[in-house]
Amino acid sequence: MAQAGCDRCGSRVDAGRAGTAVLVLGTVNVAAPSVTAASLIFIAVQPGAVPLALPYVSSKTPGTGFTVTSLSLTDTATVAWWIVEPGG
């Protein structure tokens, strides 16, 4: 049984709650309808293109998705993302 605030069950993540995205000119819009106003969005740079600067979640729109932006406008890194809903 999953704990409150945990979107994981064993080693699997619910569909639409995790994935990867590639920055193009330092930004990428990620379609993720499961995003809510309370969502915590974690990102991690993946092997491949070395990030030129720090990528971060720059905005989120509930029901639509979120945007990852790098401090470098020429960044082409791949980031993994994971959406978690806080318990409470």
MMTF fields as JSON, N, C-alpha, C and O atoms, coordinates in Angstrom:
{
  "mmtfVersion": "1.0.0",
  "mmtfProducer": "UNKNOWN",
  "numBonds": 351,
  "numAtoms": 352,
  "numGroups": 88,
  "numChains": 1,
  "numModels": 1,
  "chainsPerModel": [1],
  "groupsPerChain": [88],
  "chainIdList": ["A"],
  "bondAtomList": [4, 2, 8, 6, 12, 10, 16, 14, 20, 18, 24, 22, 28, 26, 32, 30, 36, 34, 40, 38, 44, 42, 48, 46, 52, 50, 56, 54, 60, 58, 64, 62, 68, 66, 72, 70, 76, 74, 80, 78, 84, 82, 88, 86, 92, 90, 96, 94, 100, 98, 104, 102, 108, 106, 112, 110, 116, 114, 120, 118, 124, 122, 128, 126, 132, 130, 136, 134, 140, 138, 144, 142, 148, 146, 152, 150, 156, 154, 160, 158, 164, 162, 168, 166, 172, 170, 176, 174, 180, 178, 184, 182, 188, 186, 192, 190, 196, 194, 200, 198, 204, 202, 208, 206, 212, 210, 216, 214, 220, 218, 224, 222, 228, 226, 232, 230, 236, 234, 240, 238, 244, 242, 248, 246, 252, 250, 256, 254, 260, 258, 264, 262, 268, 266, 272, 270, 276, 274, 280, 278, 284, 282, 288, 286, 292, 290, 296, 294, 300, 298, 304, 302, 308, 306, 312, 310, 316, 314, 320, 318, 324, 322, 328, 326, 332, 330, 336, 334, 340, 338, 344, 342, 348, 346],
  "bondOrderList": [1, 1, 1, 1, 1, 1, 1, 1, 1, 1, 1, 1, 1, 1, 1, 1, 1, 1, 1, 1, 1, 1, 1, 1, 1, 1, 1, 1, 1, 1, 1, 1, 1, 1, 1, 1, 1, 1, 1, 1, 1, 1, 1, 1, 1, 1, 1, 1, 1, 1, 1, 1, 1, 1, 1, 1, 1, 1, 1, 1, 1, 1, 1, 1, 1, 1, 1, 1, 1, 1, 1, 1, 1, 1, 1, 1, 1, 1, 1, 1, 1, 1, 1, 1, 1, 1, 1],
  "groupList": [{"groupName": "MET", "atomNameList": ["N", "CA", "C", "O"], "elementList": ["N", "C", "C", "O"], "formalChargeList": [0, 0, 0, 0], "bondAtomList": [1, 0, 2, 1, 3, 2], "bondOrderList": [1, 1, 2], "singleLetterCode": "M", "chemCompType": "L-PEPTIDE LINKING"}, {"groupName": "ALA", "atomNameList": ["N", "CA", "C", "O"], "elementList": ["N", "C", "C", "O"], "formalChargeList": [0, 0, 0, 0], "bondAtomList": [1, 0, 2, 1, 3, 2], "bondOrderList": [1, 1, 2], "singleLetterCode": "A", "chemCompType": "L-PEPTIDE LINKING"}, {"groupName": "GLN", "atomNameList": ["N", "CA", "C", "O"], "elementList": ["N", "C", "C", "O"], "formalChargeList": [0, 0, 0, 0], "bondAtomList": [1, 0, 2, 1, 3, 2], "bondOrderList": [1, 1, 2], "singleLetterCode": "Q", "chemCompType": "L-PEPTIDE LINKING"}, {"groupName": "GLY", "atomNameList": ["N", "CA", "C", "O"], "elementList": ["N", "C", "C", "O"], "formalChargeList": [0, 0, 0, 0], "bondAtomList": [1, 0, 2, 1, 3, 2], "bondOrderList": [1, 1, 2], "singleLetterCode": "G", "chemCompType": "PEPTIDE LINKING"}, {"groupName": "CYS", "atomNameList": ["N", "CA", "C", "O"], "elementList": ["N", "C", "C", "O"], "formalChargeList": [0, 0, 0, 0], "bondAtomList": [1, 0, 2, 1, 3, 2], "bondOrderList": [1, 1, 2], "singleLetterCode": "C", "chemCompType": "L-PEPTIDE LINKING"}, {"groupName": "ASP", "atomNameList": ["N", "CA", "C", "O"], "elementList": ["N", "C", "C", "O"], "formalChargeList": [0, 0, 0, 0], "bondAtomList": [1, 0, 2, 1, 3, 2], "bondOrderList": [1, 1, 2], "singleLetterCode": "D", "chemCompType": "L-PEPTIDE LINKING"}, {"groupName": "ARG", "atomNameList": ["N", "CA", "C", "O"], "elementList": ["N", "C", "C", "O"], "formalChargeList": [0, 0, 0, 0], "bondAtomList": [1, 0, 2, 1, 3, 2], "bondOrderList": [1, 1, 2], "singleLetterCode": "R", "chemCompType": "L-PEPTIDE LINKING"}, {"groupName": "SER", "atomNameList": ["N", "CA", "C", "O"], "elementList": ["N", "C", "C", "O"], "formalChargeList": [0, 0, 0, 0], "bondAtomList": [1, 0, 2, 1, 3, 2], "bondOrderList": [1, 1, 2], "singleLetterCode": "S", "chemCompType": "L-PEPTIDE LINKING"}, {"groupName": "VAL", "atomNameList": ["N", "CA", "C", "O"], "elementList": ["N", "C", "C", "O"], "formalChargeList": [0, 0, 0, 0], "bondAtomList": [1, 0, 2, 1, 3, 2], "bondOrderList": [1, 1, 2], "singleLetterCode": "V", "chemCompType": "L-PEPTIDE LINKING"}, {"groupName": "THR", "atomNameList": ["N", "CA", "C", "O"], "elementList": ["N", "C", "C", "O"], "formalChargeList": [0, 0, 0, 0], "bondAtomList": [1, 0, 2, 1, 3, 2], "bondOrderList": [1, 1, 2], "singleLetterCode": "T", "chemCompType": "L-PEPTIDE LINKING"}, {"groupName": "LEU", "atomNameList": ["N", "CA", "C", "O"], "elementList": ["N", "C", "C", "O"], "formalChargeList": [0, 0, 0, 0], "bondAtomList": [1, 0, 2, 1, 3, 2], "bondOrderList": [1, 1, 2], "singleLetterCode": "L", "chemCompType": "L-PEPTIDE LINKING"}, {"groupName": "ASN", "atomNameList": ["N", "CA", "C", "O"], "elementList": ["N", "C", "C", "O"], "formalChargeList": [0, 0, 0, 0], "bondAtomList": [1, 0, 2, 1, 3, 2], "bondOrderList": [1, 1, 2], "singleLetterCode": "N", "chemCompType": "L-PEPTIDE LINKING"}, {"groupName": "PRO", "atomNameList": ["N", "CA", "C", "O"], "elementList": ["N", "C", "C", "O"], "formalChargeList": [0, 0, 0, 0], "bondAtomList": [1, 0, 2, 1, 3, 2], "bondOrderList": [1, 1, 2], "singleLetterCode": "P", "chemCompType": "L-PEPTIDE LINKING"}, {"groupName": "ILE", "atomNameList": ["N", "CA", "C", "O"], "elementList": ["N", "C", "C", "O"], "formalChargeList": [0, 0, 0, 0], "bondAtomList": [1, 0, 2, 1, 3, 2], "bondOrderList": [1, 1, 2], "singleLetterCode": "I", "chemCompType": "L-PEPTIDE LINKING"}, {"groupName": "PHE", "atomNameList": ["N", "CA", "C", "O"], "elementList": ["N", "C", "C", "O"], "formalChargeList": [0, 0, 0, 0], "bondAtomList": [1, 0, 2, 1, 3, 2], "bondOrderList": [1, 1, 2], "singleLetterCode": "F", "chemCompType": "L-PEPTIDE LINKING"}, {"groupName": "TYR", "atomNameList": ["N", "CA", "C", "O"], "elementList": ["N", "C", "C", "O"], "formalChargeList": [0, 0, 0, 0], "bondAtomList": [1, 0, 2, 1, 3, 2], "bondOrderList": [1, 1, 2], "singleLetterCode": "Y", "chemCompType": "L-PEPTIDE LINKING"}, {"groupName": "LYS", "atomNameList": ["N", "CA", "C", "O"], "elementList": ["N", "C", "C", "O"], "formalChargeList": [0, 0, 0, 0], "bondAtomList": [1, 0, 2, 1, 3, 2], "bondOrderList": [1, 1, 2], "singleLetterCode": "K", "chemCompType": "L-PEPTIDE LINKING"}, {"groupName": "TRP", "atomNameList": ["N", "CA", "C", "O"], "elementList": ["N", "C", "C", "O"], "formalChargeList": [0, 0, 0, 0], "bondAtomList": [1, 0, 2, 1, 3, 2], "bondOrderList": [1, 1, 2], "singleLetterCode": "W", "chemCompType": "L-PEPTIDE LINKING"}, {"groupName": "GLU", "atomNameList": ["N", "CA", "C", "O"], "elementList": ["N", "C", "C", "O"], "formalChargeList": [0, 0, 0, 0], "bondAtomList": [1, 0, 2, 1, 3, 2], "bondOrderList": [1, 1, 2], "singleLetterCode": "E", "chemCompType": "L-PEPTIDE LINKING"}],
  "groupTypeList": [0, 1, 2, 1, 3, 4, 5, 6, 4, 3, 7, 6, 8, 5, 1, 3, 6, 1, 3, 9, 1, 8, 10, 8, 10, 3, 9, 8, 11, 8, 1, 1, 12, 7, 8, 9, 1, 1, 7, 10, 13, 14, 13, 1, 8, 2, 12, 3, 1, 8, 12, 10, 1, 10, 12, 15, 8, 7, 7, 16, 9, 12, 3, 9, 3, 14, 9, 8, 9, 7, 10, 7, 10, 9, 5, 9, 1, 9, 8, 1, 17, 17, 13, 8, 18, 12, 3, 3],
  "groupIdList": [1, 2, 3, 4, 5, 6, 7, 8, 9, 10, 11, 12, 13, 14, 15, 16, 17, 18, 19, 20, 21, 22, 23, 24, 25, 26, 27, 28, 29, 30, 31, 32, 33, 34, 35, 36, 37, 38, 39, 40, 41, 42, 43, 44, 45, 46, 47, 48, 49, 50, 51, 52, 53, 54, 55, 56, 57, 58, 59, 60, 61, 62, 63, 64, 65, 66, 67, 68, 69, 70, 71, 72, 73, 74, 75, 76, 77, 78, 79, 80, 81, 82, 83, 84, 85, 86, 87, 88],
  "secStructList": [7, 7, 7, 6, 6, 7, 7, 3, 3, 6, 6, 3, 3, 7, 6, 6, 1, 3, 3, 3, 3, 3, 7, 5, 6, 6, 3, 3, 3, 3, 3, 7, 6, 6, 7, 7, 6, 6, 7, 3, 3, 3, 3, 3, 3, 7, 1, 1, 1, 7, 7, 1, 1, 7, 3, 3, 3, 3, 3, 3, 3, 6, 6, 6, 3, 3, 3, 3, 3, 3, 1, 1, 6, 6, 7, 7, 7, 3, 3, 3, 3, 3, 3, 3, 7, 7, 7, 7],
  "xCoordList": [0.842, 0.0, 0.889, 1.847, 0.579, 1.352, 1.016, -0.121, 1.999, 1.791, 1.22, 1.365, 0.571, 0.021, 1.135, 2.215, 0.868, 1.852, 2.885, 3.808, 2.735, 3.707, 3.032, 2.011, 3.601, 3.03, 3.626, 3.384, 4.395, 5.083, 4.452, 3.925, 4.514, 4.078, 5.169, 5.247, 6.014, 7.166, 8.135, 8.443, 8.627, 9.595, 8.945, 9.648, 7.632, 6.933, 6.367, 5.986, 6.316, 5.737, 4.478, 4.457, 3.425, 2.181, 2.442, 3.268, 1.75, 1.895, 1.627, 0.698, 2.437, 2.263, 2.853, 2.714, 3.52, 4.085, 5.6, 6.225, 6.204, 7.666, 8.015, 7.242, 9.2, 9.644, 10.944, 11.617, 11.297, 12.487, 12.109, 11.102, 12.936, 12.726, 14.089, 15.022, 14.198, 15.448, 15.318, 14.389, 16.246, 16.245, 16.638, 17.566, 15.947, 16.266, 16.424, 15.486, 17.619, 17.927, 17.626, 17.135, 17.939, 17.859, 16.503, 16.333, 15.52, 14.187, 13.414, 13.697, 12.444, 11.527, 10.213, 10.198, 9.116, 7.788, 7.403, 7.475, 6.995, 6.637, 5.125, 4.567, 4.467, 3.03, 2.826, 3.269, 2.162, 1.918, 0.599, 0.597, -0.527, -1.835, -2.048, -2.965, -1.214, -1.369, -0.819, -0.98, -0.179, 0.366, -0.775, -1.762, -0.614, -1.562, -0.807, 0.416, -1.529, -0.889, 0.052, 1.032, -0.233, 0.58, 1.708, 2.536, 1.759, 2.743, 4.177, 4.533, 4.977, 6.419, 7.017, 6.743, 7.83, 8.412, 9.919, 10.584, 10.447, 11.876, 12.491, 11.899, 13.671, 14.377, 15.811, 16.384, 16.374, 17.765, 18.363, 17.765, 19.537, 20.224, 20.632, 21.119, 20.424, 20.731, 22.04, 22.494, 22.648, 23.883, 23.676, 22.585, 24.705, 24.637, 25.218, 26.346, 24.464, 24.924, 25.119, 24.211, 26.283, 26.584, 25.842, 25.922, 25.115, 24.413, 25.41, 26.458, 25.07, 25.935, 25.702, 26.54, 24.58, 24.231, 23.145, 22.769, 22.653, 21.657, 20.275, 19.715, 19.702, 18.312, 17.393, 17.729, 16.235, 15.306, 13.879, 13.667, 12.904, 11.499, 11.139, 11.086, 10.894, 10.655, 9.182, 8.857, 8.288, 6.858, 6.085, 6.572, 4.866, 3.965, 2.55, 2.17, 1.774, 0.39, -0.47, -0.419, -1.264, -2.095, -2.94, -3.558, -2.95, -3.727, -3.078, -3.596, -1.947, -1.279, 0.136, 0.468, 0.975, 2.361, 3.263, 2.829, 4.534, 5.518, 6.632, 6.739, 7.457, 8.577, 9.868, 9.96, 10.873, 12.23, 13.082, 13.059, 13.829, 14.686, 16.091, 16.265, 17.086, 18.477, 18.949, 18.403, 19.952, 20.557, 21.374, 21.834, 21.562, 22.255, 21.258, 20.558, 21.187, 20.249, 20.633, 19.858, 21.818, 22.233, 22.267, 22.796, 21.71, 21.738, 20.903, 19.798, 21.434, 20.727, 20.71, 20.605, 20.812, 20.849, 19.502, 18.46, 19.552, 18.344, 18.106, 19.028, 16.866, 16.519, 15.428, 14.524, 15.527, 14.445, 13.583, 14.093, 12.289, 11.404, 10.47, 10.165, 10.019, 9.146, 8.219, 8.677, 6.926, 5.924, 5.406, 5.012, 5.421, 4.951, 3.899, 4.054, 2.843, 1.839, 2.114, 2.177, 2.28, 2.557, 1.343, 0.195, 1.625, 0.563, 0.096, 0.729, -0.968, -1.344, -2.729, -3.213],
  "yCoordList": [-1.174, 0.0, 1.24, 1.318, 2.196, 3.441, 4.324, 4.339, 5.049, 5.96, 7.269, 7.599, 8.018, 9.327, 10.209, 10.291, 10.861, 11.751, 11.041, 11.673, 9.74, 8.975, 8.456, 7.772, 8.781, 8.344, 7.039, 6.618, 6.394, 5.178, 3.951, 3.992, 2.886, 1.593, 0.622, 0.217, 0.243, -0.572, 0.268, 1.395, -0.265, 0.465, 1.139, 1.646, 1.153, 1.759, 3.114, 3.335, 4.009, 5.336, 5.431, 4.956, 6.039, 6.201, 6.868, 7.777, 6.426, 7.005, 8.511, 8.961, 9.276, 10.716, 11.466, 12.687, 10.754, 11.387, 11.457, 12.026, 10.886, 10.907, 10.75, 10.197, 11.251, 11.12, 11.864, 12.246, 12.071, 12.839, 13.915, 13.811, 14.944, 16.044, 16.596, 16.601, 17.063, 17.603, 19.117, 19.61, 19.835, 21.29, 21.679, 21.104, 22.637, 23.204, 24.703, 25.383, 25.207, 26.611, 26.985, 28.075, 26.033, 26.307, 26.188, 26.591, 25.642, 25.52, 24.36, 23.932, 23.86, 22.846, 22.937, 23.076, 22.857, 22.784, 21.318, 20.602, 20.869, 19.469, 19.375, 19.989, 18.608, 18.367, 17.333, 16.191, 17.738, 16.846, 17.253, 18.012, 16.754, 17.14, 16.825, 17.363, 15.963, 15.606, 16.673, 16.543, 17.716, 18.776, 19.538, 19.906, 19.762, 20.58, 21.775, 21.856, 22.69, 23.862, 23.435, 24.126, 22.314, 21.85, 20.907, 20.549, 20.5, 19.514, 19.952, 21.122, 18.987, 19.162, 18.494, 17.323, 19.225, 18.691, 18.623, 19.646, 17.418, 17.19, 16.929, 16.227, 17.484, 17.215, 16.802, 17.195, 16.003, 15.553, 15.451, 14.861, 16.027, 15.968, 14.522, 13.822, 14.087, 12.719, 12.669, 13.688, 11.479, 11.341, 11.743, 11.584, 12.249, 12.704, 14.098, 14.334, 15.011, 16.401, 16.979, 16.938, 17.502, 18.105, 19.431, 20.249, 19.661, 20.932, 22.084, 21.988, 23.162, 24.33, 25.209, 26.044, 25.024, 25.796, 25.034, 23.93, 25.613, 24.97, 24.961, 26.03, 23.777, 23.739, 23.732, 23.15, 24.382, 24.469, 24.534, 24.851, 24.235, 24.349, 25.827, 26.384, 26.456, 27.898, 28.281, 29.405, 27.346, 27.624, 26.315, 25.3, 26.357, 25.206, 25.726, 26.739, 25.009, 25.359, 24.146, 23.146, 24.218, 23.078, 22.569, 23.346, 21.248, 20.609, 20.624, 20.018, 21.311, 21.429, 20.878, 19.993, 21.389, 20.942, 21.967, 22.767, 21.933, 22.821, 23.111, 22.466, 24.095, 24.489, 24.331, 24.722, 23.746, 23.66, 24.641, 24.64, 25.472, 26.477, 26.343, 26.035, 26.57, 26.571, 28.01, 28.904, 28.232, 29.55, 29.865, 30.994, 28.855, 29.062, 28.926, 27.917, 29.921, 29.902, 28.921, 28.72, 28.303, 27.332, 25.901, 25.004, 25.682, 24.362, 23.354, 23.67, 22.125, 21.039, 19.765, 18.662, 19.916, 18.76, 18.037, 18.615, 16.763, 15.971, 15.915, 15.656, 16.16, 16.081, 15.038, 14.901, 14.315, 13.43, 14.236, 15.08, 13.983, 14.684, 13.713, 12.632, 14.138, 13.303, 14.234, 15.165, 13.997, 14.829, 14.088, 12.924, 14.788, 14.229, 15.162, 16.383, 14.592, 15.376, 15.267, 14.161, 16.403, 16.335, 15.788, 16.067, 15.011, 14.468, 15.508, 16.55, 15.232, 16.2, 16.13, 16.888],
  "zCoordList": [0.0, 0.0, 0.0, 0.769, -0.85, -0.912, 0.283, 0.754, 0.76, 1.871, 1.365, 0.188, 2.246, 1.871, 1.326, 1.91, 0.216, -0.377, -1.239, -1.753, -1.398, -2.186, -3.448, -3.376, -4.6, -5.87, -6.338, -7.469, -5.493, -5.91, -5.291, -4.179, -6.014, -5.521, -5.918, -7.078, -4.97, -5.315, -6.115, -5.726, -7.239, -8.054, -9.259, -10.132, -9.318, -10.459, -10.071, -8.922, -11.03, -10.821, -11.665, -12.8, -11.125, -11.878, -13.226, -13.321, -14.256, -15.597, -15.549, -14.878, -16.255, -16.308, -15.141, -15.058, -14.222, -13.032, -13.092, -12.198, -14.133, -14.276, -15.75, -16.531, -16.116, -17.498, -17.713, -16.756, -18.973, -19.317, -20.323, -21.024, -20.378, -21.326, -21.718, -20.915, -22.963, -23.48, -23.636, -24.278, -23.049, -23.192, -24.614, -25.184, -25.175, -26.479, -26.263, -25.848, -26.548, -26.286, -24.837, -24.542, -23.932, -22.505, -21.864, -20.713, -22.576, -21.974, -22.585, -23.704, -21.844, -22.376, -21.608, -20.385, -22.351, -21.751, -21.676, -22.675, -20.499, -20.29, -20.105, -19.195, -20.966, -20.822, -19.722, -19.842, -18.664, -17.526, -16.876, -15.907, -17.402, -16.88, -15.398, -14.779, -14.831, -13.419, -12.465, -11.252, -12.981, -12.132, -11.459, -12.096, -10.161, -9.401, -8.832, -8.947, -8.226, -7.612, -6.485, -6.205, -5.842, -4.715, -5.123, -4.285, -6.384, -6.838, -6.537, -6.673, -6.129, -6.005, -7.232, -7.495, -7.987, -9.212, -9.032, -8.866, -9.066, -8.9, -10.268, -11.088, -10.523, -11.772, -11.462, -10.446, -12.359, -12.229, -13.63, -14.529, -13.802, -15.091, -15.365, -14.478, -16.613, -17.018, -17.803, -18.323, -17.889, -18.656, -20.115, -20.664, -20.717, -22.111, -22.196, -21.763, -22.745, -22.841, -21.435, -20.605, -21.191, -19.893, -19.793, -20.71, -18.687, -18.569, -18.517, -17.879, -19.191, -19.208, -17.99, -17.652, -17.341, -16.151, -15.397, -15.79, -14.339, -13.491, -14.142, -14.385, -14.434, -14.879, -13.652, -12.621, -13.775, -12.655, -13.19, -14.36, -12.338, -12.717, -12.608, -11.511, -13.756, -13.771, -13.667, -13.284, -14.007, -13.854, -13.883, -14.379, -13.34, -13.453, -13.615, -13.03, -14.425, -14.685, -14.358, -15.073, -13.285, -12.908, -14.073, -14.8, -14.231, -15.285, -16.655, -17.593, -16.781, -18.086, -18.062, -18.85, -17.167, -17.11, -16.462, -15.633, -16.854, -16.242, -17.238, -18.28, -16.897, -17.744, -16.964, -15.8, -17.627, -17.065, -17.86, -19.091, -17.152, -17.775, -17.215, -16.036, -18.045, -17.609, -17.492, -18.139, -16.675, -16.577, -17.824, -17.996, -18.712, -19.985, -21.132, -21.226, -21.998, -23.116, -24.215, -25.15, -24.126, -25.135, -24.591, -25.247, -23.405, -22.759, -23.538, -23.979, -23.711, -24.392, -23.545, -24.082, -22.237, -21.332, -21.312, -21.622, -20.941, -20.713, -19.208, -18.435, -18.799, -17.386, -17.189, -18.013, -16.098, -15.674, -14.718, -13.981, -14.724, -13.822, -13.121, -13.625, -11.927, -11.098, -10.348, -9.686, -10.443, -9.784, -8.538, -8.607, -7.42, -6.145, -5.564, -5.6, -5.036, -4.33, -2.839, -2.302, -2.161, -0.722, 0.034, -0.313, 1.067, 1.904, 2.902, 3.068, 3.538, 4.545, 4.855, 5.695]
}
